Amino acid sequence: MQSQSQSLTPHVHWAQRHSELYLRVELSDVQSPEITITDNMLHFKAQGHGAKGDNIYEFQLAFLEPVMPQLVYKVTQRQLNITVQKKESNWWERLTKQERRPLFLAPDFDRWLDESDAEMELKAKEEEERINKIRIESRVPKDPFRQLKRGYLFMYNLVQFLGFSWIFVNMTVRLFILGKDSFYDTFHTIADMMYFCQTLAFIEILNSLVGIVRSPLVPSLLQVLGRNFVLFIVLGNVEEMQSKAVVFFVFYCWSIIELFRYPFYMLSCIDIEWKLLTWIRYTIWIPLYPLGILAEAVSLIQAIPIFSETGKFSFTLPYPMSATIKFSFFLQIYLILLFLGLFINLRHLYKQRRQHLGSKKRKMK
């Protein structure tokens, strides 16, 4: 038996398709394979049984054109198979950068196809995938109300987009004209439209409940109920809160977020995807959502002493307890729950961002 320290070159057979390269290394009982691609060069080293018996075999191949650095390999009892992805789908005239073929390299006639045959194989595969897709789709029962649902969702998102656009433009124009003075009468000029939009948003909860949309119920429930609580109870019922500057920041954060969310869903209803809009929709929440929650928290903190002094919405327990429960106590509890809801919604938004903007999963060897 040869010395274990001696290094030899195994026999390697290769074939290609338009998007992939196939290498078959003639080694059996392979142990501890080290296979990497760096600087467009394949490095192979492994212990195995080849033409020269049990030994360490290694080789290097500089590819003709760029390939992906990730590879997939499979070890069998008789050989080791390597699959390499080409960076661009095209046909190579040879495997290696050097024109002269290495002595250890030979065509894999078991998988060999010329370019025209490979194109026919590719077309046949695409046709088979298309037919299978049609078969699968034909098995799924069609929803007779699908177009009606899409039309309904399109109109809902359009109305919300127009409403929040009006709010955003109105607030922005007033900010440029009046400056900081616009902060203090935001509620009186914007509240009616905000009431309309946030009340209409209850439809989103209904859509999730009845299955018109596939979005999870809890995030929609937290956002819609949370915003309406702040709008109708904290701001709408206390005149002292309506002239505070924090109202401007609450409304402005809400409107900017919806200015991109509703157009995204509106275009999705008609199968249109604008990549820039998709990126903004799943990115702009990163600064704005925490800022909006922070503005809501500030409004709650400012409202607590007012509700405590006025006793509004407070109630007294019946005899024999006869204790008065102040509404400000519930606001303090809600303030804590607000940040719990922030965590739940941020996690939901992060998952959505990964789903729409995350990188494609790499093939695992």
BELWO-V486994 format. One record per residue. N is the residue number from 0. RES is the residue in one letter. PSI is psi in whole degrees, 0 to 359 (none if undefined). BURIAL is 1 if it has 9 or more other ideal C-beta (glycine too) atoms within 8 Angstrom, else 0. Layout:
BEGIN
n:N res:RES psi:PSI burial:BURIAL
n:N res:RES psi:PSI burial:BURIAL
END
This chain:
BEGIN
n:0 res:M psi:142 burial:0
n:1 res:Q psi:160 burial:0
n:2 res:S psi:140 burial:0
n:3 res:Q psi:337 burial:0
n:4 res:S psi:346 burial:0
n:5 res:Q psi:138 burial:0
n:6 res:S psi:129 burial:0
n:7 res:L psi:169 burial:1
n:8 res:T psi:128 burial:0
n:9 res:P psi:166 burial:1
n:10 res:H psi:133 burial:1
n:11 res:V psi:131 burial:1
n:12 res:H psi:144 burial:1
n:13 res:W psi:155 burial:1
n:14 res:A psi:170 burial:1
n:15 res:Q psi:160 burial:1
n:16 res:R psi:181 burial:1
n:17 res:H psi:331 burial:1
n:18 res:S psi:355 burial:0
n:19 res:E psi:157 burial:1
n:20 res:L psi:142 burial:1
n:21 res:Y psi:127 burial:1
n:22 res:L psi:131 burial:1
n:23 res:R psi:113 burial:1
n:24 res:V psi:122 burial:1
n:25 res:E psi:78 burial:1
n:26 res:L psi:135 burial:1
n:27 res:S psi:160 burial:1
n:28 res:D psi:48 burial:0
n:29 res:V psi:137 burial:1
n:30 res:Q psi:143 burial:0
n:31 res:S psi:57 burial:0
n:32 res:P psi:137 burial:1
n:33 res:E psi:105 burial:0
n:34 res:I psi:119 burial:1
n:35 res:T psi:160 burial:0
n:36 res:I psi:115 burial:1
n:37 res:T psi:137 burial:0
n:38 res:D psi:40 burial:0
n:39 res:N psi:25 burial:0
n:40 res:M psi:132 burial:1
n:41 res:L psi:128 burial:1
n:42 res:H psi:125 burial:1
n:43 res:F psi:135 burial:1
n:44 res:K psi:130 burial:1
n:45 res:A psi:156 burial:1
n:46 res:Q psi:130 burial:1
n:47 res:G psi:179 burial:1
n:48 res:H psi:113 burial:0
n:49 res:G psi:207 burial:1
n:50 res:A psi:333 burial:0
n:51 res:K psi:26 burial:0
n:52 res:G psi:196 burial:0
n:53 res:D psi:118 burial:1
n:54 res:N psi:181 burial:1
n:55 res:I psi:124 burial:1
n:56 res:Y psi:143 burial:1
n:57 res:E psi:157 burial:1
n:58 res:F psi:167 burial:1
n:59 res:Q psi:144 burial:0
n:60 res:L psi:123 burial:1
n:61 res:A psi:114 burial:0
n:62 res:F psi:153 burial:1
n:63 res:L psi:317 burial:0
n:64 res:E psi:168 burial:1
n:65 res:P psi:141 burial:0
n:66 res:V psi:165 burial:1
n:67 res:M psi:141 burial:1
n:68 res:P psi:340 burial:0
n:69 res:Q psi:142 burial:0
n:70 res:L psi:165 burial:1
n:71 res:V psi:132 burial:1
n:72 res:Y psi:154 burial:1
n:73 res:K psi:128 burial:0
n:74 res:V psi:127 burial:0
n:75 res:T psi:178 burial:0
n:76 res:Q psi:330 burial:0
n:77 res:R psi:340 burial:0
n:78 res:Q psi:176 burial:1
n:79 res:L psi:125 burial:1
n:80 res:N psi:133 burial:1
n:81 res:I psi:135 burial:1
n:82 res:T psi:127 burial:1
n:83 res:V psi:135 burial:1
n:84 res:Q psi:131 burial:1
n:85 res:K psi:147 burial:1
n:86 res:K psi:325 burial:0
n:87 res:E psi:139 burial:0
n:88 res:S psi:102 burial:0
n:89 res:N psi:177 burial:0
n:90 res:W psi:129 burial:0
n:91 res:W psi:143 burial:1
n:92 res:E psi:336 burial:0
n:93 res:R psi:174 burial:0
n:94 res:L psi:319 burial:1
n:95 res:T psi:159 burial:1
n:96 res:K psi:321 burial:0
n:97 res:Q psi:140 burial:0
n:98 res:E psi:323 burial:0
n:99 res:R psi:126 burial:0
n:100 res:R psi:132 burial:0
n:101 res:P psi:147 burial:1
n:102 res:L psi:329 burial:0
n:103 res:F psi:355 burial:1
n:104 res:L psi:136 burial:1
n:105 res:A psi:158 burial:0
n:106 res:P psi:147 burial:0
n:107 res:D psi:93 burial:1
n:108 res:F psi:342 burial:0
n:109 res:D psi:332 burial:0
n:110 res:R psi:1 burial:0
n:111 res:W psi:134 burial:0
n:112 res:L psi:145 burial:1
n:113 res:D psi:176 burial:0
n:114 res:E psi:317 burial:0
n:115 res:S psi:320 burial:0
n:116 res:D psi:322 burial:0
n:117 res:A psi:322 burial:1
n:118 res:E psi:319 burial:1
n:119 res:M psi:320 burial:0
n:120 res:E psi:318 burial:1
n:121 res:L psi:316 burial:1
n:122 res:K psi:320 burial:0
n:123 res:A psi:321 burial:0
n:124 res:K psi:317 burial:0
n:125 res:E psi:320 burial:0
n:126 res:E psi:320 burial:0
n:127 res:E psi:317 burial:0
n:128 res:E psi:321 burial:0
n:129 res:R psi:317 burial:0
n:130 res:I psi:318 burial:0
n:131 res:N psi:322 burial:0
n:132 res:K psi:318 burial:0
n:133 res:I psi:320 burial:0
n:134 res:R psi:316 burial:0
n:135 res:I psi:316 burial:0
n:136 res:E psi:326 burial:0
n:137 res:S psi:334 burial:0
n:138 res:R psi:335 burial:0
n:139 res:V psi:123 burial:0
n:140 res:P psi:132 burial:0
n:141 res:K psi:141 burial:0
n:142 res:D psi:116 burial:0
n:143 res:P psi:341 burial:0
n:144 res:F psi:15 burial:0
n:145 res:R psi:311 burial:0
n:146 res:Q psi:324 burial:0
n:147 res:L psi:318 burial:0
n:148 res:K psi:317 burial:1
n:149 res:R psi:320 burial:1
n:150 res:G psi:319 burial:1
n:151 res:Y psi:314 burial:1
n:152 res:L psi:322 burial:1
n:153 res:F psi:313 burial:1
n:154 res:M psi:320 burial:0
n:155 res:Y psi:310 burial:1
n:156 res:N psi:326 burial:1
n:157 res:L psi:315 burial:1
n:158 res:V psi:315 burial:1
n:159 res:Q psi:320 burial:1
n:160 res:F psi:316 burial:1
n:161 res:L psi:320 burial:0
n:162 res:G psi:311 burial:1
n:163 res:F psi:333 burial:1
n:164 res:S psi:318 burial:1
n:165 res:W psi:316 burial:1
n:166 res:I psi:312 burial:1
n:167 res:F psi:313 burial:1
n:168 res:V psi:315 burial:0
n:169 res:N psi:313 burial:1
n:170 res:M psi:321 burial:1
n:171 res:T psi:316 burial:0
n:172 res:V psi:315 burial:0
n:173 res:R psi:324 burial:1
n:174 res:L psi:318 burial:1
n:175 res:F psi:325 burial:0
n:176 res:I psi:313 burial:0
n:177 res:L psi:345 burial:0
n:178 res:G psi:221 burial:0
n:179 res:K psi:338 burial:0
n:180 res:D psi:336 burial:0
n:181 res:S psi:341 burial:1
n:182 res:F psi:322 burial:0
n:183 res:Y psi:348 burial:0
n:184 res:D psi:23 burial:0
n:185 res:T psi:315 burial:1
n:186 res:F psi:316 burial:1
n:187 res:H psi:336 burial:0
n:188 res:T psi:336 burial:0
n:189 res:I psi:339 burial:1
n:190 res:A psi:319 burial:1
n:191 res:D psi:315 burial:0
n:192 res:M psi:323 burial:1
n:193 res:M psi:322 burial:1
n:194 res:Y psi:314 burial:1
n:195 res:F psi:311 burial:1
n:196 res:C psi:317 burial:1
n:197 res:Q psi:329 burial:1
n:198 res:T psi:318 burial:0
n:199 res:L psi:333 burial:1
n:200 res:A psi:344 burial:1
n:201 res:F psi:339 burial:1
n:202 res:I psi:329 burial:0
n:203 res:E psi:324 burial:1
n:204 res:I psi:316 burial:1
n:205 res:L psi:319 burial:1
n:206 res:N psi:319 burial:1
n:207 res:S psi:321 burial:1
n:208 res:L psi:316 burial:0
n:209 res:V psi:357 burial:0
n:210 res:G psi:16 burial:0
n:211 res:I psi:324 burial:1
n:212 res:V psi:158 burial:0
n:213 res:R psi:8 burial:0
n:214 res:S psi:145 burial:1
n:215 res:P psi:150 burial:0
n:216 res:L psi:317 burial:1
n:217 res:V psi:311 burial:0
n:218 res:P psi:320 burial:1
n:219 res:S psi:318 burial:1
n:220 res:L psi:314 burial:1
n:221 res:L psi:316 burial:1
n:222 res:Q psi:312 burial:1
n:223 res:V psi:311 burial:1
n:224 res:L psi:321 burial:0
n:225 res:G psi:313 burial:1
n:226 res:R psi:319 burial:1
n:227 res:N psi:329 burial:1
n:228 res:F psi:313 burial:1
n:229 res:V psi:316 burial:1
n:230 res:L psi:308 burial:1
n:231 res:F psi:321 burial:1
n:232 res:I psi:306 burial:1
n:233 res:V psi:316 burial:1
n:234 res:L psi:315 burial:1
n:235 res:G psi:336 burial:1
n:236 res:N psi:357 burial:0
n:237 res:V psi:109 burial:1
n:238 res:E psi:326 burial:0
n:239 res:E psi:331 burial:0
n:240 res:M psi:335 burial:1
n:241 res:Q psi:343 burial:1
n:242 res:S psi:11 burial:0
n:243 res:K psi:149 burial:1
n:244 res:A psi:334 burial:0
n:245 res:V psi:335 burial:1
n:246 res:V psi:320 burial:1
n:247 res:F psi:313 burial:1
n:248 res:F psi:325 burial:1
n:249 res:V psi:309 burial:1
n:250 res:F psi:322 burial:1
n:251 res:Y psi:317 burial:1
n:252 res:C psi:316 burial:1
n:253 res:W psi:313 burial:1
n:254 res:S psi:321 burial:1
n:255 res:I psi:317 burial:1
n:256 res:I psi:314 burial:1
n:257 res:E psi:339 burial:1
n:258 res:L psi:337 burial:1
n:259 res:F psi:333 burial:1
n:260 res:R psi:312 burial:1
n:261 res:Y psi:320 burial:1
n:262 res:P psi:325 burial:1
n:263 res:F psi:311 burial:1
n:264 res:Y psi:326 burial:1
n:265 res:M psi:313 burial:1
n:266 res:L psi:329 burial:1
n:267 res:S psi:330 burial:1
n:268 res:C psi:336 burial:1
n:269 res:I psi:23 burial:0
n:270 res:D psi:41 burial:0
n:271 res:I psi:129 burial:0
n:272 res:E psi:121 burial:0
n:273 res:W psi:113 burial:0
n:274 res:K psi:321 burial:0
n:275 res:L psi:316 burial:0
n:276 res:L psi:320 burial:1
n:277 res:T psi:316 burial:1
n:278 res:W psi:315 burial:1
n:279 res:I psi:316 burial:1
n:280 res:R psi:322 burial:1
n:281 res:Y psi:15 burial:1
n:282 res:T psi:324 burial:1
n:283 res:I psi:338 burial:1
n:284 res:W psi:339 burial:1
n:285 res:I psi:312 burial:0
n:286 res:P psi:323 burial:0
n:287 res:L psi:325 burial:1
n:288 res:Y psi:311 burial:1
n:289 res:P psi:323 burial:1
n:290 res:L psi:320 burial:1
n:291 res:G psi:317 burial:1
n:292 res:I psi:322 burial:1
n:293 res:L psi:319 burial:0
n:294 res:A psi:320 burial:1
n:295 res:E psi:319 burial:1
n:296 res:A psi:320 burial:1
n:297 res:V psi:319 burial:1
n:298 res:S psi:323 burial:1
n:299 res:L psi:316 burial:1
n:300 res:I psi:321 burial:0
n:301 res:Q psi:332 burial:1
n:302 res:A psi:334 burial:1
n:303 res:I psi:309 burial:1
n:304 res:P psi:331 burial:0
n:305 res:I psi:313 burial:1
n:306 res:F psi:327 burial:1
n:307 res:S psi:319 burial:1
n:308 res:E psi:317 burial:0
n:309 res:T psi:337 burial:0
n:310 res:G psi:13 burial:0
n:311 res:K psi:137 burial:0
n:312 res:F psi:6 burial:0
n:313 res:S psi:158 burial:1
n:314 res:F psi:158 burial:0
n:315 res:T psi:132 burial:0
n:316 res:L psi:150 burial:0
n:317 res:P psi:162 burial:0
n:318 res:Y psi:139 burial:0
n:319 res:P psi:359 burial:0
n:320 res:M psi:311 burial:0
n:321 res:S psi:32 burial:0
n:322 res:A psi:142 burial:0
n:323 res:T psi:124 burial:0
n:324 res:I psi:113 burial:1
n:325 res:K psi:142 burial:1
n:326 res:F psi:334 burial:1
n:327 res:S psi:333 burial:1
n:328 res:F psi:318 burial:0
n:329 res:F psi:327 burial:0
n:330 res:L psi:323 burial:1
n:331 res:Q psi:320 burial:1
n:332 res:I psi:317 burial:0
n:333 res:Y psi:327 burial:1
n:334 res:L psi:321 burial:1
n:335 res:I psi:316 burial:0
n:336 res:L psi:333 burial:0
n:337 res:L psi:318 burial:1
n:338 res:F psi:334 burial:1
n:339 res:L psi:317 burial:0
n:340 res:G psi:325 burial:1
n:341 res:L psi:315 burial:1
n:342 res:F psi:316 burial:0
n:343 res:I psi:315 burial:1
n:344 res:N psi:324 burial:1
n:345 res:L psi:320 burial:1
n:346 res:R psi:319 burial:0
n:347 res:H psi:316 burial:1
n:348 res:L psi:324 burial:1
n:349 res:Y psi:319 burial:0
n:350 res:K psi:319 burial:0
n:351 res:Q psi:320 burial:1
n:352 res:R psi:317 burial:1
n:353 res:R psi:322 burial:0
n:354 res:Q psi:320 burial:0
n:355 res:H psi:332 burial:0
n:356 res:L psi:350 burial:1
n:357 res:G psi:157 burial:0
n:358 res:S psi:154 burial:0
n:359 res:K psi:145 burial:0
n:360 res:K psi:134 burial:0
n:361 res:R psi:150 burial:0
n:362 res:K psi:134 burial:0
n:363 res:M psi:141 burial:0
n:364 res:K psi:none burial:0
END
